[in-house]
Amino acid sequence: MDLVIGNYGKDLYIFKNIIPKSVRAKETCAEGVSIYSYAPKGIVAAAYENFVKEVLENE
């Protein structure tokens, strides 16, 4: 992350929220459902929710 900020941080806004890797998130693709349907209380669903909030705050 520091490398991205160092190379692009002056020219682009770098979002602070990071979506973690997760087996459950990968399983949603195979199941054809959203992470909110598959694991609504998981860390990935929470991370996406926080990311959306950050995007909307920086609109």
PQR file of N, CA, C, O and H, with PARSE charges and radii, in Angstrom:
ATOM      1  N   MET A   1       0.819  -1.191   0.000 -0.4000 1.5000
ATOM      2  CA  MET A   1       0.000   0.000   0.000 -0.0000 2.0000
ATOM      3  C   MET A   1       0.862   1.254   0.000  0.5500 1.7000
ATOM      4  O   MET A   1       0.543   2.232  -0.676 -0.5500 1.4000
ATOM      5  N   ASP A   2       1.951   1.226   0.757 -0.4000 1.5000
ATOM      6  CA  ASP A   2       2.841   2.384   0.808 -0.0000 2.0000
ATOM      7  C   ASP A   2       3.439   2.692  -0.564  0.5500 1.7000
ATOM      8  O   ASP A   2       3.654   3.854  -0.907 -0.5500 1.4000
ATOM      9  H   ASP A   2       2.210   0.431   1.306  0.4000 1.0000
ATOM     10  N   LEU A   3       3.703   1.657  -1.334 -0.4000 1.5000
ATOM     11  CA  LEU A   3       4.262   1.839  -2.674 -0.0000 2.0000
ATOM     12  C   LEU A   3       3.256   2.552  -3.576  0.5500 1.7000
ATOM     13  O   LEU A   3       3.629   3.442  -4.340 -0.5500 1.4000
ATOM     14  H   LEU A   3       3.528   0.713  -1.055  0.4000 1.0000
ATOM     15  N   VAL A   4       1.995   2.166  -3.491 -0.4000 1.5000
ATOM     16  CA  VAL A   4       0.949   2.813  -4.285 -0.0000 2.0000
ATOM     17  C   VAL A   4       0.819   4.278  -3.891  0.5500 1.7000
ATOM     18  O   VAL A   4       0.760   5.156  -4.752 -0.5500 1.4000
ATOM     19  H   VAL A   4       1.693   1.442  -2.870  0.4000 1.0000
ATOM     20  N   ILE A   5       0.775   4.536  -2.601 -0.4000 1.5000
ATOM     21  CA  ILE A   5       0.660   5.917  -2.127 -0.0000 2.0000
ATOM     22  C   ILE A   5       1.882   6.726  -2.548  0.5500 1.7000
ATOM     23  O   ILE A   5       1.749   7.872  -2.978 -0.5500 1.4000
ATOM     24  H   ILE A   5       0.823   3.823  -1.902  0.4000 1.0000
ATOM     25  N   GLY A   6       3.061   6.143  -2.427 -0.4000 1.5000
ATOM     26  CA  GLY A   6       4.278   6.837  -2.813 -0.0000 2.0000
ATOM     27  C   GLY A   6       4.328   7.178  -4.289  0.5500 1.7000
ATOM     28  O   GLY A   6       4.809   8.247  -4.666 -0.5500 1.4000
ATOM     29  H   GLY A   6       3.169   5.212  -2.078  0.4000 1.0000
ATOM     30  N   ASN A   7       3.835   6.275  -5.129 -0.4000 1.5000
ATOM     31  CA  ASN A   7       3.891   6.497  -6.577 -0.0000 2.0000
ATOM     32  C   ASN A   7       2.735   7.333  -7.117  0.5500 1.7000
ATOM     33  O   ASN A   7       2.921   8.099  -8.063 -0.5500 1.4000
ATOM     34  H   ASN A   7       3.445   5.407  -4.823  0.4000 1.0000
ATOM     35  N   TYR A   8       1.554   7.197  -6.537 -0.4000 1.5000
ATOM     36  CA  TYR A   8       0.371   7.831  -7.119 -0.0000 2.0000
ATOM     37  C   TYR A   8      -0.370   8.782  -6.179  0.5500 1.7000
ATOM     38  O   TYR A   8      -1.275   9.492  -6.616 -0.5500 1.4000
ATOM     39  H   TYR A   8       1.404   6.575  -5.769  0.4000 1.0000
ATOM     40  N   GLY A   9      -0.006   8.807  -4.915 -0.4000 1.5000
ATOM     41  CA  GLY A   9      -0.740   9.589  -3.924 -0.0000 2.0000
ATOM     42  C   GLY A   9      -0.812  11.072  -4.191  0.5500 1.7000
ATOM     43  O   GLY A   9      -1.752  11.732  -3.748 -0.5500 1.4000
ATOM     44  H   GLY A   9       0.730   8.230  -4.560  0.4000 1.0000
ATOM     45  N   LYS A  10       0.155  11.610  -4.900 -0.4000 1.5000
ATOM     46  CA  LYS A  10       0.140  13.047  -5.208 -0.0000 2.0000
ATOM     47  C   LYS A  10      -0.839  13.369  -6.327  0.5500 1.7000
ATOM     48  O   LYS A  10      -1.359  14.483  -6.406 -0.5500 1.4000
ATOM     49  H   LYS A  10       0.918  11.074  -5.259  0.4000 1.0000
ATOM     50  N   ASP A  11      -1.093  12.378  -7.202 -0.4000 1.5000
ATOM     51  CA  ASP A  11      -1.932  12.608  -8.373 -0.0000 2.0000
ATOM     52  C   ASP A  11      -3.344  12.055  -8.234  0.5500 1.7000
ATOM     53  O   ASP A  11      -4.263  12.531  -8.901 -0.5500 1.4000
ATOM     54  H   ASP A  11      -0.671  11.474  -7.137  0.4000 1.0000
ATOM     55  N   LEU A  12      -3.529  11.056  -7.375 -0.4000 1.5000
ATOM     56  CA  LEU A  12      -4.815  10.397  -7.240 -0.0000 2.0000
ATOM     57  C   LEU A  12      -5.209  10.291  -5.779  0.5500 1.7000
ATOM     58  O   LEU A  12      -4.355  10.248  -4.894 -0.5500 1.4000
ATOM     59  H   LEU A  12      -2.783  10.669  -6.833  0.4000 1.0000
ATOM     60  N   TYR A  13      -6.512  10.250  -5.537 -0.4000 1.5000
ATOM     61  CA  TYR A  13      -6.994   9.973  -4.184 -0.0000 2.0000
ATOM     62  C   TYR A  13      -6.895   8.464  -3.966  0.5500 1.7000
ATOM     63  O   TYR A  13      -7.430   7.691  -4.761 -0.5500 1.4000
ATOM     64  H   TYR A  13      -7.205  10.286  -6.257  0.4000 1.0000
ATOM     65  N   ILE A  14      -6.234   8.048  -2.924 -0.4000 1.5000
ATOM     66  CA  ILE A  14      -6.102   6.633  -2.581 -0.0000 2.0000
ATOM     67  C   ILE A  14      -7.074   6.356  -1.435  0.5500 1.7000
ATOM     68  O   ILE A  14      -6.955   6.936  -0.356 -0.5500 1.4000
ATOM     69  H   ILE A  14      -5.800   8.676  -2.279  0.4000 1.0000
ATOM     70  N   PHE A  15      -8.017   5.480  -1.676 -0.4000 1.5000
ATOM     71  CA  PHE A  15      -8.999   5.147  -0.652 -0.0000 2.0000
ATOM     72  C   PHE A  15      -8.323   4.445   0.512  0.5500 1.7000
ATOM     73  O   PHE A  15      -7.389   3.665   0.326 -0.5500 1.4000
ATOM     74  H   PHE A  15      -8.113   5.009  -2.553  0.4000 1.0000
ATOM     75  N   LYS A  16      -8.798   4.728   1.702 -0.4000 1.5000
ATOM     76  CA  LYS A  16      -8.214   4.161   2.910 -0.0000 2.0000
ATOM     77  C   LYS A  16      -8.761   2.766   3.224  0.5500 1.7000
ATOM     78  O   LYS A  16      -8.068   1.942   3.820 -0.5500 1.4000
ATOM     79  H   LYS A  16      -9.557   5.362   1.853  0.4000 1.0000
ATOM     80  N   ASN A  17     -10.000   2.510   2.821 -0.4000 1.5000
ATOM     81  CA  ASN A  17     -10.614   1.210   3.076 -0.0000 2.0000
ATOM     82  C   ASN A  17     -10.078   0.169   2.100  0.5500 1.7000
ATOM     83  O   ASN A  17      -9.981   0.405   0.896 -0.5500 1.4000
ATOM     84  H   ASN A  17     -10.563   3.180   2.337  0.4000 1.0000
ATOM     85  N   ILE A  18      -9.738  -0.976   2.653 -0.4000 1.5000
ATOM     86  CA  ILE A  18      -9.188  -2.073   1.855 -0.0000 2.0000
ATOM     87  C   ILE A  18     -10.128  -3.262   1.983  0.5500 1.7000
ATOM     88  O   ILE A  18     -10.558  -3.602   3.085 -0.5500 1.4000
ATOM     89  H   ILE A  18      -9.817  -1.168   3.631  0.4000 1.0000
ATOM     90  N   ILE A  19     -10.448  -3.895   0.857 -0.4000 1.5000
ATOM     91  CA  ILE A  19     -11.285  -5.084   0.859 -0.0000 2.0000
ATOM     92  C   ILE A  19     -10.366  -6.289   1.056  0.5500 1.7000
ATOM     93  O   ILE A  19      -9.502  -6.550   0.219 -0.5500 1.4000
ATOM     94  H   ILE A  19     -10.099  -3.619  -0.038  0.4000 1.0000
ATOM     95  N   PRO A  20     -10.544  -7.022   2.151 -0.5600 1.5000
ATOM     96  CA  PRO A  20      -9.645  -8.152   2.413  0.2800 2.0000
ATOM     97  C   PRO A  20      -9.950  -9.346   1.511  0.5500 1.7000
ATOM     98  O   PRO A  20     -11.066  -9.495   1.012 -0.5500 1.4000
ATOM     99  N   LYS A  21      -8.950 -10.185   1.314 -0.4000 1.5000
ATOM    100  CA  LYS A  21      -9.159 -11.435   0.595 -0.0000 2.0000
ATOM    101  C   LYS A  21      -9.881 -12.393   1.523  0.5500 1.7000
ATOM    102  O   LYS A  21      -9.641 -12.403   2.730 -0.5500 1.4000
ATOM    103  H   LYS A  21      -8.044 -10.064   1.719  0.4000 1.0000
ATOM    104  N   SER A  22     -10.765 -13.195   0.955 -0.4000 1.5000
ATOM    105  CA  SER A  22     -11.551 -14.105   1.779 -0.0000 2.0000
ATOM    106  C   SER A  22     -12.065 -15.263   0.933  0.5500 1.7000
ATOM    107  O   SER A  22     -12.492 -15.075  -0.206 -0.5500 1.4000
ATOM    108  H   SER A  22     -10.960 -13.186  -0.026  0.4000 1.0000
ATOM    109  N   VAL A  23     -12.017 -16.442   1.495 -0.4000 1.5000
ATOM    110  CA  VAL A  23     -12.563 -17.611   0.812 -0.0000 2.0000
ATOM    111  C   VAL A  23     -14.066 -17.430   0.622  0.5500 1.7000
ATOM    112  O   VAL A  23     -14.609 -17.781  -0.425 -0.5500 1.4000
ATOM    113  H   VAL A  23     -11.669 -16.595   2.420  0.4000 1.0000
ATOM    114  N   ARG A  24     -14.724 -16.895   1.613 -0.4000 1.5000
ATOM    115  CA  ARG A  24     -16.178 -16.694   1.518 -0.0000 2.0000
ATOM    116  C   ARG A  24     -16.524 -15.722   0.390  0.5500 1.7000
ATOM    117  O   ARG A  24     -17.538 -15.896  -0.286 -0.5500 1.4000
ATOM    118  H   ARG A  24     -14.283 -16.610   2.464  0.4000 1.0000
ATOM    119  N   ALA A  25     -15.705 -14.720   0.187 -0.4000 1.5000
ATOM    120  CA  ALA A  25     -15.951 -13.783  -0.910 -0.0000 2.0000
ATOM    121  C   ALA A  25     -15.784 -14.484  -2.250  0.5500 1.7000
ATOM    122  O   ALA A  25     -16.548 -14.225  -3.181 -0.5500 1.4000
ATOM    123  H   ALA A  25     -14.882 -14.579   0.736  0.4000 1.0000
ATOM    124  N   LYS A  26     -14.814 -15.351  -2.359 -0.4000 1.5000
ATOM    125  CA  LYS A  26     -14.619 -16.108  -3.608 -0.0000 2.0000
ATOM    126  C   LYS A  26     -15.777 -17.066  -3.856  0.5500 1.7000
ATOM    127  O   LYS A  26     -16.156 -17.306  -5.002 -0.5500 1.4000
ATOM    128  H   LYS A  26     -14.194 -15.561  -1.604  0.4000 1.0000
ATOM    129  N   GLU A  27     -16.333 -17.607  -2.790 -0.4000 1.5000
ATOM    130  CA  GLU A  27     -17.454 -18.536  -2.930 -0.0000 2.0000
ATOM    131  C   GLU A  27     -18.693 -17.850  -3.492  0.5500 1.7000
ATOM    132  O   GLU A  27     -19.526 -18.502  -4.122 -0.5500 1.4000
ATOM    133  H   GLU A  27     -16.025 -17.412  -1.858  0.4000 1.0000
ATOM    134  N   THR A  28     -18.825 -16.543  -3.273 -0.4000 1.5000
ATOM    135  CA  THR A  28     -19.996 -15.833  -3.795 -0.0000 2.0000
ATOM    136  C   THR A  28     -20.034 -15.864  -5.312  0.5500 1.7000
ATOM    137  O   THR A  28     -21.110 -15.917  -5.908 -0.5500 1.4000
ATOM    138  H   THR A  28     -18.149 -16.014  -2.761  0.4000 1.0000
ATOM    139  N   CYS A  29     -18.870 -15.832  -5.939 -0.4000 1.5000
ATOM    140  CA  CYS A  29     -18.817 -15.903  -7.411 -0.0000 2.0000
ATOM    141  C   CYS A  29     -19.354 -17.241  -7.894  0.5500 1.7000
ATOM    142  O   CYS A  29     -20.135 -17.296  -8.844 -0.5500 1.4000
ATOM    143  H   CYS A  29     -17.996 -15.789  -5.456  0.4000 1.0000
ATOM    144  N   ALA A  30     -18.937 -18.310  -7.245 -0.4000 1.5000
ATOM    145  CA  ALA A  30     -19.384 -19.650  -7.623 -0.0000 2.0000
ATOM    146  C   ALA A  30     -20.891 -19.817  -7.384  0.5500 1.7000
ATOM    147  O   ALA A  30     -21.579 -20.497  -8.145 -0.5500 1.4000
ATOM    148  H   ALA A  30     -18.303 -18.266  -6.473  0.4000 1.0000
ATOM    149  N   GLU A  31     -21.383 -19.191  -6.325 -0.4000 1.5000
ATOM    150  CA  GLU A  31     -22.799 -19.295  -5.984 -0.0000 2.0000
ATOM    151  C   GLU A  31     -23.660 -18.320  -6.794  0.5500 1.7000
ATOM    152  O   GLU A  31     -24.870 -18.511  -6.917 -0.5500 1.4000
ATOM    153  H   GLU A  31     -20.823 -18.639  -5.707  0.4000 1.0000
ATOM    154  N   GLY A  32     -23.038 -17.286  -7.339 -0.4000 1.5000
ATOM    155  CA  GLY A  32     -23.780 -16.294  -8.119 -0.0000 2.0000
ATOM    156  C   GLY A  32     -24.633 -15.365  -7.265  0.5500 1.7000
ATOM    157  O   GLY A  32     -25.693 -14.911  -7.696 -0.5500 1.4000
ATOM    158  H   GLY A  32     -22.056 -17.130  -7.238  0.4000 1.0000
ATOM    159  N   VAL A  33     -24.164 -15.087  -6.055 -0.4000 1.5000
ATOM    160  CA  VAL A  33     -24.892 -14.186  -5.157 -0.0000 2.0000
ATOM    161  C   VAL A  33     -23.947 -13.109  -4.640  0.5500 1.7000
ATOM    162  O   VAL A  33     -22.727 -13.215  -4.767 -0.5500 1.4000
ATOM    163  H   VAL A  33     -23.302 -15.456  -5.705  0.4000 1.0000
ATOM    164  N   SER A  34     -24.530 -12.083  -4.061 -0.4000 1.5000
ATOM    165  CA  SER A  34     -23.695 -11.016  -3.505 -0.0000 2.0000
ATOM    166  C   SER A  34     -23.150 -11.430  -2.142  0.5500 1.7000
ATOM    167  O   SER A  34     -23.673 -12.342  -1.502 -0.5500 1.4000
ATOM    168  H   SER A  34     -25.521 -11.996  -3.958  0.4000 1.0000
ATOM    169  N   ILE A  35     -22.105 -10.756  -1.715 -0.4000 1.5000
ATOM    170  CA  ILE A  35     -21.528 -11.026  -0.412 -0.0000 2.0000
ATOM    171  C   ILE A  35     -22.537 -10.705   0.688  0.5500 1.7000
ATOM    172  O   ILE A  35     -22.495 -11.300   1.765 -0.5500 1.4000
ATOM    173  H   ILE A  35     -21.680 -10.015  -2.236  0.4000 1.0000
ATOM    174  N   TYR A  36     -23.443  -9.765   0.419 -0.4000 1.5000
ATOM    175  CA  TYR A  36     -24.454  -9.390   1.407 -0.0000 2.0000
ATOM    176  C   TYR A  36     -25.499 -10.482   1.605  0.5500 1.7000
ATOM    177  O   TYR A  36     -26.099 -10.584   2.676 -0.5500 1.4000
ATOM    178  H   TYR A  36     -23.478  -9.282  -0.456  0.4000 1.0000
ATOM    179  N   SER A  37     -25.719 -11.296   0.577 -0.4000 1.5000
ATOM    180  CA  SER A  37     -26.633 -12.433   0.700 -0.0000 2.0000
ATOM    181  C   SER A  37     -25.931 -13.639   1.297  0.5500 1.7000
ATOM    182  O   SER A  37     -26.511 -14.382   2.088 -0.5500 1.4000
ATOM    183  H   SER A  37     -25.232 -11.212  -0.292  0.4000 1.0000
ATOM    184  N   TYR A  38     -24.686 -13.824   0.912 -0.4000 1.5000
ATOM    185  CA  TYR A  38     -23.934 -15.021   1.299 -0.0000 2.0000
ATOM    186  C   TYR A  38     -23.380 -14.939   2.716  0.5500 1.7000
ATOM    187  O   TYR A  38     -23.492 -15.895   3.484 -0.5500 1.4000
ATOM    188  H   TYR A  38     -24.215 -13.221   0.269  0.4000 1.0000
ATOM    189  N   ALA A  39     -22.792 -13.822   3.061 -0.4000 1.5000
ATOM    190  CA  ALA A  39     -22.188 -13.649   4.392 -0.0000 2.0000
ATOM    191  C   ALA A  39     -22.368 -12.199   4.842  0.5500 1.7000
ATOM    192  O   ALA A  39     -21.400 -11.441   4.906 -0.5500 1.4000
ATOM    193  H   ALA A  39     -22.700 -13.045   2.437  0.4000 1.0000
ATOM    194  N   PRO A  40     -23.597 -11.819   5.153 -0.5600 1.5000
ATOM    195  CA  PRO A  40     -23.880 -10.410   5.436  0.2800 2.0000
ATOM    196  C   PRO A  40     -23.186  -9.844   6.672  0.5500 1.7000
ATOM    197  O   PRO A  40     -23.014  -8.629   6.774 -0.5500 1.4000
ATOM    198  N   LYS A  41     -22.785 -10.695   7.609 -0.4000 1.5000
ATOM    199  CA  LYS A  41     -22.134 -10.207   8.826 -0.0000 2.0000
ATOM    200  C   LYS A  41     -20.626 -10.438   8.801  0.5500 1.7000
ATOM    201  O   LYS A  41     -19.954 -10.269   9.819 -0.5500 1.4000
ATOM    202  H   LYS A  41     -22.924 -11.682   7.527  0.4000 1.0000
ATOM    203  N   GLY A  42     -20.097 -10.822   7.652 -0.4000 1.5000
ATOM    204  CA  GLY A  42     -18.670 -11.090   7.538 -0.0000 2.0000
ATOM    205  C   GLY A  42     -17.833  -9.838   7.370  0.5500 1.7000
ATOM    206  O   GLY A  42     -18.356  -8.742   7.171 -0.5500 1.4000
ATOM    207  H   GLY A  42     -20.643 -10.959   6.825  0.4000 1.0000
ATOM    208  N   ILE A  43     -16.512 -10.024   7.453 -0.4000 1.5000
ATOM    209  CA  ILE A  43     -15.606  -8.874   7.361 -0.0000 2.0000
ATOM    210  C   ILE A  43     -15.575  -8.278   5.958  0.5500 1.7000
ATOM    211  O   ILE A  43     -15.338  -7.080   5.801 -0.5500 1.4000
ATOM    212  H   ILE A  43     -16.087 -10.915   7.614  0.4000 1.0000
ATOM    213  N   VAL A  44     -15.810  -9.094   4.947 -0.4000 1.5000
ATOM    214  CA  VAL A  44     -15.793  -8.570   3.578 -0.0000 2.0000
ATOM    215  C   VAL A  44     -17.014  -7.689   3.324  0.5500 1.7000
ATOM    216  O   VAL A  44     -16.897  -6.622   2.722 -0.5500 1.4000
ATOM    217  H   VAL A  44     -16.002 -10.067   5.075  0.4000 1.0000
ATOM    218  N   ALA A  45     -18.175  -8.130   3.779 -0.4000 1.5000
ATOM    219  CA  ALA A  45     -19.382  -7.313   3.625 -0.0000 2.0000
ATOM    220  C   ALA A  45     -19.215  -5.977   4.355  0.5500 1.7000
ATOM    221  O   ALA A  45     -19.600  -4.929   3.835 -0.5500 1.4000
ATOM    222  H   ALA A  45     -18.270  -8.997   4.268  0.4000 1.0000
ATOM    223  N   ALA A  46     -18.649  -6.017   5.539 -0.4000 1.5000
ATOM    224  CA  ALA A  46     -18.411  -4.783   6.298 -0.0000 2.0000
ATOM    225  C   ALA A  46     -17.407  -3.889   5.584  0.5500 1.7000
ATOM    226  O   ALA A  46     -17.562  -2.668   5.566 -0.5500 1.4000
ATOM    227  H   ALA A  46     -18.336  -6.867   5.962  0.4000 1.0000
ATOM    228  N   ALA A  47     -16.378  -4.492   4.995 -0.4000 1.5000
ATOM    229  CA  ALA A  47     -15.362  -3.716   4.277 -0.0000 2.0000
ATOM    230  C   ALA A  47     -15.969  -3.020   3.059  0.5500 1.7000
ATOM    231  O   ALA A  47     -15.670  -1.855   2.796 -0.5500 1.4000
ATOM    232  H   ALA A  47     -16.251  -5.483   5.010  0.4000 1.0000
ATOM    233  N   TYR A  48     -16.824  -3.734   2.311 -0.4000 1.5000
ATOM    234  CA  TYR A  48     -17.481  -3.109   1.155 -0.0000 2.0000
ATOM    235  C   TYR A  48     -18.401  -1.973   1.603  0.5500 1.7000
ATOM    236  O   TYR A  48     -18.462  -0.930   0.953 -0.5500 1.4000
ATOM    237  H   TYR A  48     -17.066  -4.680   2.525  0.4000 1.0000
ATOM    238  N   GLU A  49     -19.106  -2.172   2.699 -0.4000 1.5000
ATOM    239  CA  GLU A  49     -19.982  -1.120   3.212 -0.0000 2.0000
ATOM    240  C   GLU A  49     -19.174   0.117   3.593  0.5500 1.7000
ATOM    241  O   GLU A  49     -19.573   1.238   3.280 -0.5500 1.4000
ATOM    242  H   GLU A  49     -19.056  -3.019   3.228  0.4000 1.0000
ATOM    243  N   ASN A  50     -18.052  -0.078   4.262 -0.4000 1.5000
ATOM    244  CA  ASN A  50     -17.193   1.052   4.631 -0.0000 2.0000
ATOM    245  C   ASN A  50     -16.594   1.732   3.412  0.5500 1.7000
ATOM    246  O   ASN A  50     -16.449   2.954   3.390 -0.5500 1.4000
ATOM    247  H   ASN A  50     -17.727  -0.989   4.517  0.4000 1.0000
ATOM    248  N   PHE A  51     -16.244   0.942   2.388 -0.4000 1.5000
ATOM    249  CA  PHE A  51     -15.702   1.507   1.170 -0.0000 2.0000
ATOM    250  C   PHE A  51     -16.746   2.388   0.462  0.5500 1.7000
ATOM    251  O   PHE A  51     -16.430   3.480  -0.010 -0.5500 1.4000
ATOM    252  H   PHE A  51     -16.362  -0.050   2.406  0.4000 1.0000
ATOM    253  N   VAL A  52     -17.977   1.900   0.399 -0.4000 1.5000
ATOM    254  CA  VAL A  52     -19.048   2.690  -0.234 -0.0000 2.0000
ATOM    255  C   VAL A  52     -19.252   4.004   0.516  0.5500 1.7000
ATOM    256  O   VAL A  52     -19.425   5.054  -0.102 -0.5500 1.4000
ATOM    257  H   VAL A  52     -18.233   1.013   0.783  0.4000 1.0000
ATOM    258  N   LYS A  53     -19.231   3.945   1.841 -0.4000 1.5000
ATOM    259  CA  LYS A  53     -19.360   5.179   2.632 -0.0000 2.0000
ATOM    260  C   LYS A  53     -18.232   6.150   2.314  0.5500 1.7000
ATOM    261  O   LYS A  53     -18.458   7.352   2.174 -0.5500 1.4000
ATOM    262  H   LYS A  53     -19.090   3.092   2.343  0.4000 1.0000
ATOM    263  N   GLU A  54     -17.008   5.620   2.201 -0.4000 1.5000
ATOM    264  CA  GLU A  54     -15.869   6.482   1.887 -0.0000 2.0000
ATOM    265  C   GLU A  54     -16.015   7.101   0.497  0.5500 1.7000
ATOM    266  O   GLU A  54     -15.702   8.276   0.306 -0.5500 1.4000
ATOM    267  H   GLU A  54     -16.825   4.644   2.315  0.4000 1.0000
ATOM    268  N   VAL A  55     -16.487   6.319  -0.470 -0.4000 1.5000
ATOM    269  CA  VAL A  55     -16.695   6.844  -1.821 -0.0000 2.0000
ATOM    270  C   VAL A  55     -17.716   7.962  -1.798  0.5500 1.7000
ATOM    271  O   VAL A  55     -17.501   9.014  -2.399 -0.5500 1.4000
ATOM    272  H   VAL A  55     -16.742   5.364  -0.315  0.4000 1.0000
ATOM    273  N   LEU A  56     -18.817   7.747  -1.115 -0.4000 1.5000
ATOM    274  CA  LEU A  56     -19.861   8.764  -1.062 -0.0000 2.0000
ATOM    275  C   LEU A  56     -19.408  10.030  -0.334  0.5500 1.7000
ATOM    276  O   LEU A  56     -19.820  11.134  -0.689 -0.5500 1.4000
ATOM    277  H   LEU A  56     -18.992   6.892  -0.626  0.4000 1.0000
ATOM    278  N   GLU A  57     -18.566   9.871   0.677 -0.4000 1.5000
ATOM    279  CA  GLU A  57     -18.047  11.031   1.408 -0.0000 2.0000
ATOM    280  C   GLU A  57     -17.089  11.846   0.548  0.5500 1.7000
ATOM    281  O   GLU A  57     -16.912  13.041   0.785 -0.5500 1.4000
ATOM    282  H   GLU A  57     -18.230   8.974   0.966  0.4000 1.0000
ATOM    283  N   ASN A  58     -16.474  11.222  -0.437 -0.4000 1.5000
ATOM    284  CA  ASN A  58     -15.482  11.917  -1.271 -0.0000 2.0000
ATOM    285  C   ASN A  58     -16.018  12.225  -2.661  0.5500 1.7000
ATOM    286  O   ASN A  58     -15.247  12.464  -3.591 -0.5500 1.4000
ATOM    287  H   ASN A  58     -16.617  10.251  -0.629  0.4000 1.0000
ATOM    288  N   GLU A  59     -17.315  12.218  -2.799 -0.4000 1.5000
ATOM    289  CA  GLU A  59     -17.954  12.483  -4.077 -0.0000 2.0000
ATOM    290  C   GLU A  59     -17.750  13.911  -4.508  0.5500 1.7000
ATOM    291  O   GLU A  59     -18.226  14.309  -5.572 -0.5500 1.4000
ATOM    292  H   GLU A  59     -17.940  12.024  -2.043  0.4000 1.0000
TER
END
